[in-house]
Amino acid sequence: MLDESLLSTRTSRMGSSAIREILKVLARPGIVSLAGGMPAPEAFPMDHVEGLFGKVISKYGSDALQYGTTEGFTPLKAALAKYLNGRGIQTKAEQINITTGSQGVLDALGKIFVSPGDAIAVEAPTYLGALQAFNPYEPEYVEMETDEQGLIPESMEEVVRKHHPKLVYLVPTFQNPTGRTIPLERRRQIAEIAARHNVLVVEDDPYGQLRYRGDHVAPIQSFAPEQVIYCGSFSKVFAPGLRVGYYVAPDFVREWLIRAKQGVDLHTSSLSQALAAEFLAEGLMEQHLPKIIKLYKPKQEAMLQALRDFFPDSFRWTEPEGGMFIWAEGPKGLDTVELYHRAVEKKVAFVPGRYFYTREGAGAETMRLNFTMADEETLRAAVQRLSEAIKET
Ligand SMILES: Cc1ncc(COP(=O)(O)O)c(C=O)c1O
């Protein structure tokens, strides 16, 4: 009989079964999940989708169903260049490549840059999906310190100087999991450190457009286009099922990422790319985004108000200006995995924060709360039940 002895040594780093195991209970009926990271289905532009399909077929015909180039669908790259320039990103259409979700580029980055034992610098905490993408390439993670304003540039500089990481992986805007945004001055410093030490920064930005308050902050890429790979996605602003992401990168990085992608999926779905191209070219992004913001902003406010009303004084939490997550931190000694099991008994789930750290034992008292899926009333009731579980723990 076939068994796991067939597996490559690489799979030993592809674990994360602990988190999969604890999140299994989400399938139980009646649980309100604050654990997810999914956009609300009401946030999808359903009123435009049928029209978009029609336009794609009449405009591109069989090209929308044919094999395409690994670099991506040319009309999408052209529309993206215009859109990204408007957000401060320095790029031309030919410097943009399309990926299968922004997740698609993370694996490729691991593949082309990371040999076993190479360092990758990450924020503490960081996006779990990036760790899952990099893990099979057997990196050594080096955590960089963060505070209320996200990554501390001095910590990045120290890590870069000591460990010479192959990549510095950052989610600078409405970070997953904390919701924090690195302010402009720190971004300038980060860009300057990257240039001075000649290190490659990955700026992963799937949430930047989901801003409910405050002003857009220029991307790190705009200060150091030669040091930064800027990654974006249609998942949170159109629909994740399309699986369309993109990146802007220095020339040699792009060439190698294309070679990596060729061997994985040849190219991203032509049909999805054509839909995304028309969505942008027809100005639907500008029309639709305010609707998503109008949907999420009150949900976030409801969760923040519920936290103020119900959570004990010993807790602190972030108050992000956008995105999909709030990060809460309890007193030292609290174990949010234990709390999780109690909360599930009260039919509410969240993600214990420890899974977003690469260091064993870090973040035991933290948790990530998502507010996009449930309605305001449900969110308030869920936070109330969660605080009851806290008081019992
Ligand atoms: C920080 C970050 N990067 C990348 C992704 C992947 O998104 P997608 O592949 O759907 O574009 C996510 C998804 O939640 C994310 O939070």
The ligand as an ORCA input file, in Angstrom:
! r2SCAN-3c Opt
* xyz 0 1
  C      -1.499     39.538      2.847
  C      -2.102     38.637      1.825
  N      -1.413     38.345      0.730
  C      -1.913     37.559     -0.228
  C      -3.167     36.993     -0.109
  C      -3.646     36.079     -1.194
  O      -4.717     36.619     -1.878
  P      -5.110     36.196     -3.349
  O      -4.247     35.058     -3.762
  O      -6.536     35.827     -3.280
  O      -4.847     37.409     -4.188
  C      -3.934     37.246      1.032
  C      -5.234     36.617      1.203
  O      -5.919     36.695      2.173
  C      -3.373     38.089      2.040
  O      -4.047     38.373      3.164
*
